[in-house]
Amino acid sequence: MSWDFETDPEYQAKLDWADEFVREEVEPLDHLFPHQQFVPLEGSRRAIIDPLKDEVRGQDLWATHLGPELGGQGFGQLKLALLNEILGRSPWAPVVFGTQAPDTGNAEILAHYGTQEQKDRYLQPLLDGECFSTFSMTEPHGGADPTMFKCRAVKDGDEWAINGYKYFSSNAPTASFLIVMVVTNTDVSPYKGMSMFLVPTDTPGVVIERTSGLANEPLGEGSHALIHYQDVRVPESAMLGGEGQAFAVAQTRLGGGRIHHAMRTIGLAQKALDMMCERALSRETQGGPLADKQFVQGYVADSWAQLEQFRLLVLRTAWRIDKFNDYQKVRRDIAAVKVVMPTVLHDIAWRAMQVHGALGTTNEMPFFGMILAAGVMGLADGPTEVHKVTLARQVLREHRPAEGMWPTQWIPGKIEDAKAKYAELLELEEGNL
Ligand SMILES: Cc1cc2nc3c(=O)[nH]c(=O)nc-3n(C[C@H](O)[C@H](O)[C@H](O)COP(=O)(O)OP(=O)(O)OC[C@H]3O[C@@H](n4cnc5c(N)ncnc54)[C@H](O)[C@@H]3O)c2cc1C
């Protein structure tokens, strides 16, 4: 039996290297080039970032979410989790390590469902880190319930014509191609009537009507696009997976995407906890450091325990993904991770902000960005409520209703059962007395 919480020394050495590399070489990029991770590299950004990517490749840590046949290391999800914890500290780090969302998930479905032609055209540049991609699923009138989608593709000769709107298609303004989920058959259930298409962003009819930024970005900027697909014509060969297979394709991508976000969230929450502790030890009030005040100690203790519980859940889920190699078998685990993630990050970042006093609330500290990230984690890849329902259903599936009038653990009934079970011996004992 193997049951171990230790990392093998060889991989630990790689993690130690990554930890120092991210702190020393990558985190400065977050301050030099904020919000530019998904802008194609040129000029000084290319001059700085290409050599960093080469160093990552030299350490065999490039695109470790992928198997060796696709240029990755095939380390599996557990090892990826340990690495992603480190990368989660910095928005630039996933790009430098070739593991940024949503490209990781998009690469996964291309690898899984793509034809050779699709892989050559779209997957290879993605793996080389030379282009970005967009997953275009949510619609303006509904995101959490894909059965409401209206964006439609109709067959016209040997082409499909796509018409409709998609909302919050992240990175579309800089992506080379879009993976779009559309209705292709209205006569069957939505679960069988939607298909996925690969659409180059410069295809005539792909109109980005506006982009939304997140809370702290200036109005009119941002990377989340409202796209109007206006009679967008693509060949039959643009379909990814079979006709009517969009739900299966999306699930393949979303399972991995959700757990990868969680891995990185551990890193961000750990960064907030580190900052909280540093401040508690540095700031003095009423004759001693904040660290000596019991309320602050409570913040530190609660945060550490909350983070460690979450981390163990994420690592165990990653381990189960490696074990089963089937996302259907880990739906419960991934839903639980997705449900817990926003609260863990929110609570720890909020406490860290509080311990920093007024400074914590300023744009000179990263706490509001972290709290915003917690809010995003409660929506991106599906709202918390929907995942709670999935989790509850999965858990309930493992249980049965009680037979008869009383719960099976009703104590009077249990006593009767116990007496009946050991009646002979109990009688013997009474006889001896
Ligand atoms: C930063 C960010 C990036 C994103 N990137 C992408 C992307 O690249 N591509 C893409 O396609 N989408 C993307 N999304 C969209 C995301 O997938 C949707 O926001 C999400 O699926 C919810 O859809 P909605 O926003 O339309 O909310 P709605 O579906 O309107 O839901 C709103 C709220 O209603 C409640 N609710 C909804 N359904 C239920 C239910 N069944 N039971 C109980 N309560 C419910 C929840 O509180 C939910 O938050 C992104 C979102 C964010 C925030």
Ligand as a Chemical Component Dictionary entry (heavy atoms), coordinates in Angstrom:
data_LIG
# 
_chem_comp.id                   LIG 
_chem_comp.type                 NON-POLYMER 
_chem_comp.pdbx_formal_charge   0 
_chem_comp.three_letter_code    LIG 
# 
loop_
_chem_comp_atom.comp_id 
_chem_comp_atom.atom_id 
_chem_comp_atom.alt_atom_id 
_chem_comp_atom.type_symbol 
_chem_comp_atom.charge 
_chem_comp_atom.model_Cartn_x 
_chem_comp_atom.model_Cartn_y 
_chem_comp_atom.model_Cartn_z 
_chem_comp_atom.pdbx_ordinal 
LIG C1  C1  C 0 -13.706 36.385 -15.347 1  
LIG C2  C2  C 0 -14.641 35.512 -16.103 2  
LIG C3  C3  C 0 -14.197 34.873 -17.252 3  
LIG C4  C4  C 0 -15.077 34.112 -18.019 4  
LIG N1  N1  N 0 -14.617 33.546 -19.176 5  
LIG C5  C5  C 0 -15.484 32.889 -19.971 6  
LIG C6  C6  C 0 -15.037 32.362 -21.224 7  
LIG O1  O1  O 0 -13.861 32.485 -21.580 8  
LIG N2  N2  N 0 -15.943 31.754 -22.027 9  
LIG C7  C7  C 0 -17.242 31.615 -21.675 10 
LIG O2  O2  O 0 -17.996 31.027 -22.444 11 
LIG N3  N3  N 0 -17.702 32.087 -20.479 12 
LIG C8  C8  C 0 -16.859 32.726 -19.624 13 
LIG N4  N4  N 0 -17.303 33.251 -18.424 14 
LIG C9  C9  C 0 -18.721 33.180 -18.124 15 
LIG C10 C10 C 0 -19.082 32.174 -17.043 16 
LIG O3  O3  O 0 -18.943 30.862 -17.515 17 
LIG C11 C11 C 0 -20.514 32.521 -16.627 18 
LIG O4  O4  O 0 -20.457 33.755 -15.941 19 
LIG C12 C12 C 0 -21.167 31.476 -15.743 20 
LIG O5  O5  O 0 -21.378 30.278 -16.436 21 
LIG C13 C13 C 0 -22.513 32.006 -15.217 22 
LIG O6  O6  O 0 -23.312 32.452 -16.253 23 
LIG P1  P1  P 0 -23.975 33.929 -16.149 24 
LIG O7  O7  O 0 -22.919 34.909 -15.881 25 
LIG O8  O8  O 0 -24.822 34.122 -17.357 26 
LIG O9  O9  O 0 -24.879 33.868 -14.862 27 
LIG P2  P2  P 0 -26.367 33.343 -14.762 28 
LIG O10 O10 O 0 -26.533 32.074 -15.494 29 
LIG O11 O11 O 0 -27.293 34.467 -15.094 30 
LIG O12 O12 O 0 -26.453 33.073 -13.198 31 
LIG C14 C14 C 0 -26.446 34.190 -12.303 32 
LIG C15 C15 C 0 -26.581 33.685 -10.884 33 
LIG O13 O13 O 0 -27.820 33.023 -10.726 34 
LIG C16 C16 C 0 -27.692 31.966 -9.792  35 
LIG N5  N5  N 0 -27.980 30.690 -10.460 36 
LIG C17 C17 C 0 -27.840 30.384 -11.766 37 
LIG N6  N6  N 0 -28.218 29.110 -11.981 38 
LIG C18 C18 C 0 -28.606 28.611 -10.808 39 
LIG C19 C19 C 0 -29.115 27.353 -10.374 40 
LIG N7  N7  N 0 -29.277 26.317 -11.240 41 
LIG N8  N8  N 0 -29.399 27.175 -9.062  42 
LIG C20 C20 C 0 -29.222 28.202 -8.181  43 
LIG N9  N9  N 0 -28.756 29.409 -8.538  44 
LIG C21 C21 C 0 -28.472 29.623 -9.824  45 
LIG C22 C22 C 0 -26.244 32.010 -9.303  46 
LIG O14 O14 O 0 -26.165 32.824 -8.150  47 
LIG C23 C23 C 0 -25.532 32.669 -10.462 48 
LIG O15 O15 O 0 -24.300 33.287 -10.082 49 
LIG C24 C24 C 0 -16.436 33.971 -17.622 50 
LIG C25 C25 C 0 -16.871 34.580 -16.438 51 
LIG C26 C26 C 0 -16.000 35.353 -15.690 52 
LIG C27 C27 C 0 -16.514 36.024 -14.454 53 
# 
loop_
_chem_comp_bond.comp_id 
_chem_comp_bond.atom_id_1 
_chem_comp_bond.atom_id_2 
_chem_comp_bond.value_order 
_chem_comp_bond.pdbx_ordinal 
LIG C1  C2  SING 1  
LIG C2  C3  SING 2  
LIG C2  C26 DOUB 3  
LIG C3  C4  DOUB 4  
LIG C4  N1  SING 5  
LIG C4  C24 SING 6  
LIG N1  C5  DOUB 7  
LIG C5  C6  SING 8  
LIG C5  C8  SING 9  
LIG C6  O1  DOUB 10 
LIG C6  N2  SING 11 
LIG N2  C7  SING 12 
LIG C7  O2  DOUB 13 
LIG C7  N3  SING 14 
LIG N3  C8  DOUB 15 
LIG C8  N4  SING 16 
LIG N4  C9  SING 17 
LIG N4  C24 SING 18 
LIG C9  C10 SING 19 
LIG C10 O3  SING 20 
LIG C10 C11 SING 21 
LIG C11 O4  SING 22 
LIG C11 C12 SING 23 
LIG C12 O5  SING 24 
LIG C12 C13 SING 25 
LIG C13 O6  SING 26 
LIG O6  P1  SING 27 
LIG P1  O7  DOUB 28 
LIG P1  O8  SING 29 
LIG P1  O9  SING 30 
LIG O9  P2  SING 31 
LIG P2  O10 DOUB 32 
LIG P2  O11 SING 33 
LIG P2  O12 SING 34 
LIG O12 C14 SING 35 
LIG C14 C15 SING 36 
LIG C15 O13 SING 37 
LIG C15 C23 SING 38 
LIG O13 C16 SING 39 
LIG C16 N5  SING 40 
LIG C16 C22 SING 41 
LIG N5  C17 SING 42 
LIG N5  C21 SING 43 
LIG C17 N6  DOUB 44 
LIG N6  C18 SING 45 
LIG C18 C19 SING 46 
LIG C18 C21 DOUB 47 
LIG C19 N7  SING 48 
LIG C19 N8  DOUB 49 
LIG N8  C20 SING 50 
LIG C20 N9  DOUB 51 
LIG N9  C21 SING 52 
LIG C22 O14 SING 53 
LIG C22 C23 SING 54 
LIG C23 O15 SING 55 
LIG C24 C25 DOUB 56 
LIG C25 C26 SING 57 
LIG C26 C27 SING 58 
# 
